[in-house]
């Protein structure tokens, strides 16, 4: 079906996936493995416990290499040995509040980590496509709530957003300087705010709901009325995979695309929290966090019209389904179901393009 990844394309394909130990990366490793790809993961060890990578045994979907992208020699060695046909680069320091605490580490991981990856990729003989995942926060946000398209001005107030905007410039430079002849297609994917089952990460809305419930307290929200382009992790990954397929096939596609929810599906933080708490059977509510808060934009929206036009991709799950699928994962896991089995079942249901949780 148009807009869904092709298992036939991915079967036997050598894929280098960075960030495979993270929440989104573990889902990606599982899905690529189910499609028959030959996956080599490159990432730091998981930084949360529990985590989806270990719970779902996502490392069994391919070869797992624990290394730091800031180590250029290690990156080069892993890429030469993997000899990938496709690179999907998802590894990053992705937390805004941590970027305020650790700005140097954030720029080093996100910017120089990407430089090291692209530098190593220059020597690969089999490489056909390199997709660098950045963020919906690469755009200069004036708070107007207008949806950003791929031609919107890049920027970033906090160190995380600025580092991801800088990655966009790095990728454009490498594409023009070293990959301009077109044998290797290099592009960026700008994904919206992702939620889904198996997320236990720091500073993420769904695990924060679960942690507050476990502690017996109301969830503290910094900006309850802030609007974000929430989407299910499978919708976002679907876009990445379809984009990578087009790049590898040398199709006429743009060098950057947005991936977010359908128009009108963005929600304020408080609405997402209330709906998720209801779906999880969690009744403790939320409270406004007090004190001096770090700056965050009141609204963020993406236009994904270009991805729909050139890839045939659009989010399959609306806001309600995104919440239902996420809550269903956590309810099943809490009831004792195997995390890998739950995740693979949701991937299969998504690929079958069925509705409901």
N, C-alpha and C positions, 0 to 999 in steps of 0.2 A: 504494500500500500504506500502511496506517495506520502512523504513526511515521516515515515518510519525507517529505521535502519534496516539494511539488508543483511540477513545472516549469511546469505550466499557470498556477499562481498567480503565479510569479515572472516569467514571460515579459512583457517590456515594463515591468515595475515599476521605478519610480525608487527607488534604494536609496542611502543615504549610509552608507558603511562606514568607520569610523575604525580606524586601526591596520592598514591594508591592506598596508603594507610589512613587517610582522612575519611570523613563521613561521605562526601561526594565521590571521592576516589575509590572507596570500597564498593559503593554501588556500581561505579564504572567498571571495576575489575570483575565483579560478579557478572554483569551484563555482557561484557566482551567475552568472558570465558564461556558463557552460555551460547554465544554465537560462534564459538569455535576458534576465536582469535588466539594467537600465540603471544601472550602478554608478558612483558617484562616490566615490573613495577620498580620505580625509583623514588624513594621518600625517606624522610626521617621516621623513626619508630613512632607509633601512636603516642599522642601526648595526653590522652584521656583514658580513664578506666572507670567503667567498662567502655568499649569502643566497638563499632560495627565490624571493623577489619578482623578483630580476633573472634568476636561472637559468631560471625558468619563464615569464619575460616576463608576470608576472601583471598588470602595468600595462596590457597590451593588452586586458584584460577589461573596461575601462571608462576613465573619466577619472581621472587621478591628480593630486591636489593635495598638494604637499609644504608643510606648514604646521605650526605649533605650537599645540596646543589651549590653551596658556597665553596665546595672543594672541587676546583676545576679538574684536577687530575683524576679524581674518583669518577666524576661525571663522564669524562672522556673515555675512561676504561670501560665503564658500563655500556655506553652507547656503541663503542666499537664491537664489544662482544655480542650485544643484542642485535646489531645490524638491522634496525627497524625499517619497515616500509612507511609507517605512519607514527608520528609522535603526537601525543596529546598531553600538553603540559598544564597540569592543574595544581602542582605544589605551590604553596604560598604561605606567608604569614598573613592570614585573612581577617584578623580581628581589629576593629577600629580602636577600641579602648586599649588593647595591648600595644597598638602602634604609637599611642601617646606615651606609654610607659617605656617602650623600646623602639624609638624611631630609627636608630642606627641599624639595629638588627632587622627591622622591617624593610628598610631600603636595601640592605645587603642581601636578604633572602629573596626579595621579589625582583629587584632590578638586576643585581649581579648574578643571582641564580639563573635568571633567564639568559643573561649574556653568556654564561658558561655553557648552558644547554645549546644555544644557537651556535656558539663557536665549535663545540664538539660535533654538532650536526653537519657542519660544513664538510667534514671528511667522510660522511657516510655515502656509500655507493648505491645502496638500495632505496634510500629515502625518496618518497614521492610527495608527502604532505606533512606539514608541521603546523598544528593548531595550538596556539597559545591562548589559554583562558585568562582573561583579565577580570572585569567587573562592571556592573552597572554604575559604579561610583567613579568611573574614569571621566565623567562629564563635569564641566564647570556648572555647579548647581546654584542658581540664583534664588531658589525657593519658590519659583513661580508655578510649579506643578505641571508645566508643559512637558509632554513626553519627549524624551531625547531620541533623536534618530542618529544614525551612524555618522552624519556630517556635523553634528553638534560639536561645539568647542570642547576640547579636553581641558581638564583642570583637576582640582582636588584640594580641599581645605586641610583635612587631617593627613597624617603621614601615610596611612594605608591607601587612601584614595589617590594621593599624589604619587605614591610609588607605582600604583597600577597605571596611572596616566603616563608615567615615565616609561613603563614597560611597553606601552603602545608605541612610543617614539623609538625605543630600542628595536622593536620588531620591524617597524617601517624602515629603519636604517639598515638592518641586516638584509631585509628583503631586497632593497634597492642596490645595496653594495655587493652582496654575495650570492643572492639567489635570483638575480634579475633575468636570467635566461629562461626561466620557467620550468626547468626540469624538476625542481622542488617548489611546491606551492606553499607559501608561508602566510598565515592569516591569524586574526585574533577573534575570539568569541567573548562577547560581553554579556554575562549572565545576570539575571535578577536574583532577588533574595530567595534562597532555596530552603524548603523544609521537607521532612520525610521521616519515615521510621528509621530507628537506629542511630539517631543523632544524640550524642551525649556530650557534645562539645561545650567549652567555656563560652559564655556570652552569646548564646543562641536562644531564641525565644521558646522553642518547644522544650528543650532540656531544662531551661529555667523554670518553666511551668511544672515539670516533673520534680525538680529539686525543691521548689517551694512547697509542693504537696507533700513530699516525703518529710520535710522539716515541720509541717503543720502550720505554715504561715501563709499569708496572702502574698502574691507575687508583686514585687516592687518594679514599677515601670518608670523609666526616665522620661520618655516622651510618648504618652499613650495615644495622642492624636496624630503622630507622625504616620504618613502613608508610605507604604513600600510595595514594590511589585513582587508579591509572594508567588512562588510557583513550586510545584512538586519536583523533587529531585529527578524523577524519571522524565518529566517533560523537558527539563533543562539538558540532561544528558542525551536525550533523543536528538535534540537540536545539534549538539556537538558532534554526535556520530554521523548524522546525515550530512552535516557541513564537511566533515573530514572525508567522507566518501566522495563528495563532489570535488573537493580539492585534489584527491588522489587520482580521480578520473580526468583531471585537467579541464573540468567544466568551467564555463564562463560565469564565475561567481565573484562577489566583492571580496576585498581583503579584510573586511571587518563586518560582523553581523551581531545584532542584539538578539537575546533569547530571554523572553519574559512571558508573563501571563497574557491572556487575551485582553483586548481593550475593555475597560470597565471592571476588571477583576481585581485590581489593587485594593487593599484594605488598610484602614488605620490599625495600628498595633493593638489597641484595646479591643477592636472587633475580632481580630484574629485570636487573641487570648481568650476572650469570652466564648467564642465558638469552639476552640480547641478544648477548653476546660469542660464544656458541656459534653463534647464527644468522648472525653476521657473519663467522665463521671467525677470530675474534680470540682468541688464547690467553694473553694476558699477565696475566689475573687482576686482582685488586685488593688494596689494602693499606689498613689503618686509618690515617687522617690523625692525626697527633700534634699536641700543643700545646693551647693554649686555644681552644676552639671556640665560636662564637656559638650561642646557645640555639636549638634547634629542637624541636618537639613530637615525641615518640616514635611517635605514631600519629595518623592522620587518616582518617576514613571518612565517607561520605555515604550518606544514605538518599535514593533517587531514586524511591520508591514513588509520590509525588504526581505527578511528571512522567509516569510510566507510566499512572497512572489517568486523568489529565485530557487528556494528549496522545496516548496510545497509543505513547509513545516509550520505548525501552530500548536500551542499547548492543547493537549487533549482533555486535560482535567480542569474544570472550573474551580472557583474558590472553595465551594462546598465539598467537591470531590477531593480536592487536595487535602483538606482537613480530615475528611473521612478516611482516606487511605493512610494518612499519617497516624491517626488515632487507632485504626484497625491494627497496624503493625505493633504499636506499643501494647494494646490490649492483648493481642495474641502472645506476645513475648512475656508479658506479666503472668499469663495463664500457663506458661511453661512450654510453649511451642518453640521449636528450634529456629534461631535467628536466620540461618542460611535458608531453611525451607520457606520461611515467611517471605523473605526477600525475593527468592527465585520465583515464588508463586505470584508475587506482585509484578515482577518483570514479565512473566508469561502472560498475565492478564493484560498488561499494558500493550504488549506486542500483538495480542489478539484484538486490541482496540475495543474492549468491552467497557461498559459503564459500571459504576458502583464500586464499593470497596471490596 
